[in-house]
Amino acid sequence: MSVILYACPACRAAMPVLNEPDACPVCGRAFAVTLGIPSLGGSEIEPEPQERELIARLVAMYPTATIEEMSAARLAIGATNEDRRTVYNQYHRTLRERGPAFYRMFQERVRQQGWSTAERCVALDIGCGIGGGLLALAQDYERVVGLDISLSSLLIARKVVEQAGLTNVQLVHASAHQLPFAAEMFDFAMAINVLEHVFTPAQMLGEVRRTLKPQGVFTGDSRNRFDLFFKEPHVGLRWVGMLPRRWMETYVRWRIGVDYAATHTYLLSYGDLSRALRATFGTRYCITLPEAAAYGATGAAGAVAEKVNRMKPLRVLTARIAPSHIAVAQRS
């Protein structure tokens, strides 16, 4: 089975697989391990007091709790009002179905570019959340790494992986801005519902490119800042992205009393995403439209989207106002 090579996020030195609290053999930086999940990062992954309390609760209840009970404990503090709690509940209930659906969509978009990874040895799920995408990746790759900045999410993902009987998945608590892995480690990397939460996308994509093998492929979806059709999913308001960024926080707080900054959302436009991909992957990238079915839509909408996606000039024009973008890139 393929070996996962970790690298110290502080000095990039190679490190052994961490199963208990350990330190970098070169710089001496110490890293904690929680139920087999190493925390490989600095202050950017330090949990806030509320999250720290939740982690302690999840660790305590882990031996006897079900996935549903652990998710309920997390959701109890994960939404800012009743409407948003309903949305998050729906999000969690459907995640295990959406993960495989998104993976299939990503694979189809890669195939349409005529690209393929040379091997199916090691895959990375960036921002894996509670593990929906891991279930699909684990069927296709020898080893799978699920990485997330939220340790509480990873603890639920551990239960999901355990219940599915998967033995080829490793979970890592770290930031996408500083991937704690050796260069040229992964054949494939994906990010579901992640890019809109990355404030410096070029930095994250640079890390993805560094850790991909030559000919390795990255795919991810990104909610469009200038979406004309649907509500902004994190706060349930229309056209938030049309405002200047400095006005968004004030507008959201005025409309629904929610702290928009607390959602850690930075919606990307087509231009934003294109510039970040070009800066890191050169010309080896494409921005396409999503499959409607992966987002739960069926019928005519899906058929129209696929027709538009096959016509590049129309696809590029439509993507400016489409709800989401699919990014596909390959390391040369």
N, C-alpha and C positions, 0 to 999 in steps of 0.2 A: 504494500500500500504506500502511496506517495507520502512524503514527509513534509510537514508544515514548518518552515523556518521562520522563527520570530526574530525581530530586531528591536533592540532597545530604542524607544522613541526619543531618548535623550541624546545618545551618542551613536546610534545605529549599529552597535556591536551585536553579533549573533548571540542568541540566548537559547537555553534549553527549553523544552516544553515545560510549562509551569503547572504543577498540580497542587502546590502548597506555597505559602509566602516565600518569595525568593528575591534575589537581587541581581542586577546586571553584573556579570563577571569583570567588566572593564571599568565602568564609572561608579559602581556600587549602589546605584539607585534601586530602592526597594519597591516591590510591587506586591499588592495584596491579591489573594485568590479567594473567591466566595463560591462555595459549592462547586469547585472545579472550574470556575470562570475567572481567568486572570484579568486584572485591571491594569492595562498598559497605557498609561497616559499621565498627564500632569493635572494642573488646576482646571483645565477645560472639561474634564470628566468628573470632577469632584461633585458629588450629589449635594443638592440644597437640603436644608434641615427637613423639609416635608418628605423629600425623596429618601433621605437617610432613614427616617422613621418607617417609611413603607418597606424599604429593603429589609430592615430588621424584622418586620412583621411577616414578610414573605418567607424569609429564611426560617423563622420559627414554625410557620404553618406548613412548610414544604413537604415534610415526610408523609403527612396524612391528607393534605388538601388536594382537590381536583383542579384541573385547569380552569374550570368555570369559577371556582371559589377564589382562586388566586387573581383571576381577571376582575372579579367583582371587587376585591379588596383594592386593586389598583384604580379601577374606574371610580371608586367612591371619592377619590380626591383628584381625579384626572380631568374633570370638567368644571367650568366656571359657573354654569347655570344649568337649569333643568333641560332646556332645549339642546345645549351642547352635550349634556350627558347622554341624551337620547341618541344624538349623532355618533358619539364615541362608542356607545353600546352596540349600535348597528355596525360600526366599523370593525369592532372586535369580533362580533358574531360571524361576519363574512370573511374575515382575514384568511382563514385556512382554505377557503375556496378561491379567493382572489389571488393568493400567492401563486398557485399553479397556473391560474389563468393568465397572469401577467408574464410568468416565465414562458408559457407557450407563445404569447404574443411577441415577446422579445426574440425568441428563437425564429419565429416567422419573419420578423423584420431583418434579422441577421441574414437569413437565407435569401431574402429579396435583394440584399446587397451583393450576393454571391460570395459571402465570406463564410469561413468556418474555422473553428479552432483545430489545431493540428492534433491535439490530444484532449481527452476528458479525464484529466487527473485531479486537478485541484480547482475549486470554484469558491468565489467570495460573494457573500450576500451583505452588502453595505446597508446599514440601517435595517437590520433584519427584523426588528420589532419582536413580536411574540412568536415568530418562526414560521409564518405561512409559506414563504418562499423556500425555506430550507427543506421542506418536505418534498418539493419538486426537484431541487438540485441534488438531493441525496440519492435520487433514483438514477441520475445520469453521470455522477462524478464519483471517483474513488474517495476523495476527501472533500469536505465542505466546511467553510468557516463562516459563521454568522457573527457579524460585528455590529455593535450598537453603542451609542453613548449613554443609553439608559440601562442601568443595571437591573432595575425592577422589571423591565421588559424582558431582559435576558433570562431572568429567573423563571418567568412564565415560559419562555421559549425552551428552556431546559426541560420543563415538565412536558411540553408538547413533543419534543424530540424523544424523551424517555418513553412516553406513552406509545409513540409510533414504533418503538423498538429499533431506532436508528443508532448505529454504533460508529458511523463515519462522519459525525458532525462535531466540530469544536466551536464553542462560543467564546467570544472575546469582548471585553468591555474596553472600548477605545473610541477615539475620535476619527472621523473620516478625513479630517484635515491632516492627520499624522498617522498613517497606517503603520502599525508596529510589525511589519513583515519585511523579509528580505526582498531585494529586487528580483524581478522576473520569477515570481512565485506562482502566479495564477494563470490558468488557461482562459478563465471567464470570470467576469465580475458583473454584478447587477445591483441596481438600487431602485427599490419600489417606494414611491411616495417620499423620496429623500431630498432630491435636488432643490425643492422649494424651501428647504430648511437649512441650506448651506449658504452662508453669507459671503463666502469667497469661493465660488464654484471652480475657478481656474486652479486654485491651490488644491482643492480636493481631487479634481480630475488629473492634475499633475501627479499626485500620489497614486491614483489608480493606474496611470500609464507606467509609472516606475515599477509597480508590483506586477504588472502583466508580463507574461512571456512574449517574445516576438510572435506576431500574428494573433496574440490574445485579443479578446473582444470585450468591450464594455457596453452595457445597455442600461437605460434608465428612463423613467418617465418624469415629466416636469409640468406642473400646473402652469398654464400661461397667465402671466400678469394681465394681459389685455384680452382675456376671455370675454366675449360678448354674450354668451349664452347661459352660463350657470353661475350660481352663487359661489363666492369664495368659500371653500369647504371648511376652513378652520374657524370661521366666525359666522358663516351663514348669511353674508351680505353680498349684494350684487355690486360689481364694478369698483371694488375697493382698489384694484390695481390701476385704475384710470387716474387716480389721484397722485400728486407728487408724493414721494415716499415720506417726506417730513410731515405730511398731513394725515397719513393713514391712521396713526395711533390715536390722534385726536378725534377723527371721524368715527372710528370703531367704538371708542369709549363713549362718545356722545350718543350713538345709535343704540347700543346694546349694553353699555356699561362693562365691557370686557377689555382687559389689558391685552392689546394686540401683540405687544412685545413678548408677553408670556407664552405665546404660541410659537415663538422662535421661527417665524415665517418670513421669507424673503423671496417673493414670487419673481420668477424670471420671465422676461419677454423672449420672443424668438431671437431677437438680436443679442440679448444678454447670453443666452445659451449658446448661440452660434459662435460668439466671440470667445467664450470660455473653451469650447471644444477645439476651435481653430488654434488657440494659443497652446494647447497641450498635445493635440493629435494631428496638427497640420491639416492636410486635405483628406485624411482618412476618417471622415465622419459624415453622418447624414442625420438630418432631423426629419422625422416622418410623423404622420398622424397615427393616433392609436386605433386599435381595433375596438369598436363600440362594445362588443360582447364582453371584453375584459373589464369594462366599467359597468356591466350590468344592463346595457342597452341591447335590444334585439331588433330584428325586422329591417325596415327600409333604411334607417339611419346607418346601420352597419354596412349595408350594401353600397350606399352612396359614398361613405367614407373610404371604402376600399377602392372604388373607381377613381375618386379624387387622388388617392395616395399613389396610384399608378401613373399619374400625369404630373411630372415634376413642376412645370410652371404653375399649374393650378394648385398643387400641393403646397408650394412655397407661399403663394398668395393666401390660401386658406389658413395656413398655419399661423399667420399673424393674429388671427382672431379666434382660433380654435380653442376648445377648453384645455387641452393638454398637448404636450409634445412628447415624442419618443426619440431619445438620443441613441444612436448606434455609432460606435467608434472602434477602430482597430489599431493596435500598435504595429507600426511597420517593422 
